[in-house]
Amino acid sequence: MLTEDHGISVRGDDISAQLSQLRLAHPDIYQCIDMGRVQAWQDELANSSWKDDFGSVAAGGRGGAYVHAQSLNVRARARGIDQLMGLMRQDSGGRRLVVDLLGGDGLVRRVCALLGMSDVDVITCDASPYMVQSAWATGIPALLQRAERPLFLSESVDGVLLAYGTHHIPPEDRQVVVEEACRMLRPGGTFVLHDFLAGSPMDTWFETVVDQYSQTGHQYVHFTIDEIMGYLVKAGFDSYEVLEIDDPYTAIGSSPEEAELRLGEYLVNMYGLSKAEESQGKERAFRWAADQGKAIFRYQDDGGTASESVIEYVDEIQAWRFTIPRRAAVGVGKKVLSR
């Protein structure tokens, strides 16, 4: 099982310090870094700035609430993460290095450790200094970079994950991100792009809940299947496909009500729904978020059966589990071992 180092204090905007820690504690990752790209990125950072939705509360971001949500319920999205990592672990002949391009505070690496994935080593990358600093604070190796400007050498890693926030990438940058992912992959490597389709319940959730009740808003364009396929084709992968996976939210409690409230609390923090808390108070906001989730996340199957939220008692853990369904689109691009 993966183990983490003790948390250390590394500034999220100090790339040199991050690289020093990687060189000392994670040399296999460090040797994959392109120092020429690092220098260009440091020069750019010194002369630019951008909006950071996942920054600190003091900076107008919702990063603090997001990190709190993951600490409350690290397994809330474990089923989806397990499937995404499974796509990169297929036919694995040994330990695989995976770059998590939108890694936040290191949730994917943390879930991999909880699920006992000893054959993967995840390097968490993010464009938010607050997220990178939060990752290091819990012992997770992280690197400040933008998804369209990765700092890794060509053909240096086994997997690239682009998930849980892909719609935040502007449409004009998405092709570049996918091409860069292809560039970084070794022969036999796999790229996985995960997001939620335009017009899906997740799109509705962002439009009617997150955009209206968070301080940062949420005006981002979601994907279509043809769009995802087009990126994979143009990037030059040897094989490619688009799949659909179940990627639910889950929470447990000692009673049905507690399980639902815990998931409501997760949603309020995960998406920074501070306006709901301000108008309703914490407890009512948690209940409201859970109810919104139950109403919005419904899927009609081909046979006419509706897939919706479920509350059930699970004997193995002797607790109630509340599940809100989500379905995600996943693009998979692969490089062959030999050409």
Secondary structure, DSSP 8 states (H G I E B T S, - for coil): -----------TT-HHHHHHHHHHH-HHHHTTB-HHHHHHHHHHHHT-----TTS-TTTT--HHHHHHHHHH-TTTTHHHHHHHHHHHHTT--S-EEEEETT-TTTHHHHHHHHTT-TTEEEEEEES-HHHHHHHHHTT--EEE--TTS--B-TT-EEEEEE-SSGGGS-HHHHHHHHHHHHHHEEEEEEEEEEE-BTTSHHHHHIIIIIHHHSSS------B-HHHHHHHHHHHT-SEEEEEEEE--EEEEESSHHHHHHHHHHHHHHHTT-HHHHHHH-HHHHHHHHHHHHHHH--EE-TTS-EE--EEEEETTTTEEEEEE--EEEEEEEE--S--
